[in-house]
């Protein structure tokens, strides 16, 4: 299965993508992660991207598409891929069709995790992590079993991301809507879009996504 996973920051895309990787052997293709990895590895596309970024310019669609193609040729994508953060424009959606077709693949589903903005704000603003191991907690939904002690490693220091605030969440939501607006109609016209309640329990969300993939 080859799918696009959509949802604003905090909707749980990362959690659900990790489950699909672990349970179904799929590969998560996050453009940001791939870009950093390609630059670090010094691949031909990575070197192009590095030169562009060092010049203070935005990486072009052509470079991003080449990066996706390079990644699709790696063996770990044989079990299917999850596109995360790509495509974001109609031109990128068209490029993705070409990249998949050239490799005898098709796009199976576009799954959007729908969220309630007020509830998402509460979810994001209340989250914090262990400063040592990164285990996640929440002011309302998930406290450590022992106060101020990490359940995983026993450390006592915790931290919050400085951008986990209501204003930033609102900005992210606006950016998300602007970025998905150009591509959703394309995939809706092809009958590929399915929506899942991203505010449900993690297992429920995972089950709903699994049901779509198994349909």
N, C-alpha and C positions, 0 to 999 in steps of 0.2 A: 504494500500500500504506500502511496505517495500522497501526503496531505499537507495543506497549509493550515497552521494553527494561528488563529487571530484572537486578540484580546488586549485590552489596555494593561499597562504595568500594574501589577498587584492582582490581576485576574486569576493567576494560578497557572499560566502557560508553562512556566519552567517546571513546576511540580508535575503537571500532567505529561509534559514531554519526557521527563526523567522516567516516569512510570512506563511509557510506551517503549522507551529504549530498553529498560530492564525486562519488561514482560514480553515484548514482541520482537526484540532484536532490531528495532528501527534505529536510524541514525538521525540525531538532531542537527539540522543545518542552520545555525545562527550566523547571519552575515558578519556581525561584529566579532564573534569568536573566530570565524574562519579567516577574516581579514588579519587579525592579530597573529594567528597561527601561520598564515602564508608569509607574512612579513618576517616573522621569527625564523621560519624554515628557509627563507630566501628562495622560494619558488619563483619562476618567471613572472607569474601574475603578482606575487607578493612584492617583487622588486619594483614592478610598475606602480603598484599601490603606494609603496613606501616613498617613491620619488614624488608622487602627486601630493601625498600628505605632508611631506617635508617642505613642499612649496606653498603649503597653507591652502591648498585647493581641495574641493570635494572629489571623492572617488567617483568616476563616471559609471554610468550604467554598463558600458562595455566591459570595464574592469570587473565590476561586481558579477556580471553574467559569466565572464571567463573564470572567475573564482568559483562560482557555483558549478560550472562544467568540470573544472579541475577536481572538485570535491566529489561530484557524482561518479567520477571514474575510479574512486577508491573502493576497495572491496567491501568495506563495512556498510556501504549503502545498499548492498544487495537485498537486505531484508526490508527495504522501504525507508523512506525519509520523511522527516517532519521539517517543513520550511518555517522558520521563525524569523520574522523581520524582513521577509522577502516573499513575493514582490510587494512593492509599495506604490507602484505607478502602473498605468495601463501599458506603457512601453516595456516595463519589466515583466508584466504578466505575459505579454506576447513573446518576449525573449525566453521565458521559462518554458512555454509550450514548445519552442524550438529546441531547447536544450534537452528536454525529456524525449521528444520525438526522435531526435538524433541518436538516442540511446535505447530506443524501443520501449520507452516508458510512457505512462500517462498520469495525469493528475486525477486522483480518485475522489477526494473530498476537500472542501474548505470548511473548517469547523471554527465557529466563532463562540468564544466564551462570553456570554452576555452578563453584564453586571449592573447593579444599582449603584449610582455614583455616590450617594450618601453612605451606603453600607460599605462600599469600597474604600471611601475615605477613612471610615472608622477602622477598617481592616489594616490599612497601610499605616496610618498615624500611630496605631497602638503596637506595632511590631518592633521587636528588638532581638538581638542575638548575643550568644555567648562570645565574649571577646577572645576566648582561647580556641574553641573548636567550631564556632559558627552555628551551633544549634539554635533553632528559631523558637521564639516565645512571643506572647502577646499579652498586653495589659488586661484584656478581657477574656480572651478565648483560650489561652494556654499559659498557665503559670508553671514555674518549676515546682516539682513535688515538695522540695524543701526550699523555703524562702531564700532568695539571693544565692542559690547554689545550682549550678548547671546539672541537669539530669544526666547528661552524657559524660562529661569529664570532671565534674565536681568543682570547677572554677567558680569564682565569686564576682568576677567582673563582667559587665554586660555593656553593650553599646547599641546606639541607634544610628541609622543613616541620616545625615543632616538634611537630605531632601525628602524625608518621609513626613511631610506636613500637608495640611489641607490645600494651601495655595498651589503647591507643586502637583498634587493629585489632579486638581482642576485643570492645570496647564497640560498635564499628560493626557487627560481625557480629550481635551480639545485637539491636541496633536494627533491622537489616535484616530479620532473621527475624520480629521482632515486627510490622514494617510490611507484609511481604509475606504473612504468614499469613492475614490476612482476605480478600485478593483472589485468591490463587492458586486456591482451591477453586471460586470463581465461574467463572473462565475455564477451569479443567480440566473442569468439567461441560459446558462448551460446546465442548470439543475444540480450544481455541485455543492451549494451552500447548505450547511446544517447548523443549527444553533443549539447550544447547551447552556443551562443555567449555571453560570460561573460562581454564583453565590451559594450554591448547595455545598454539602459536605464533600470533602476531597474524594472520598470513595464513591459517592454518588456521581460526581462529575466524571471520574474515571470510568465508572460503569456505563454512563451515557455515551461517552466517546467510544468505548469498546463496542457497544451495541451498534453504533453507526458503522464502525469498521467491519463488523461481522455480518452486517445486513446483506 
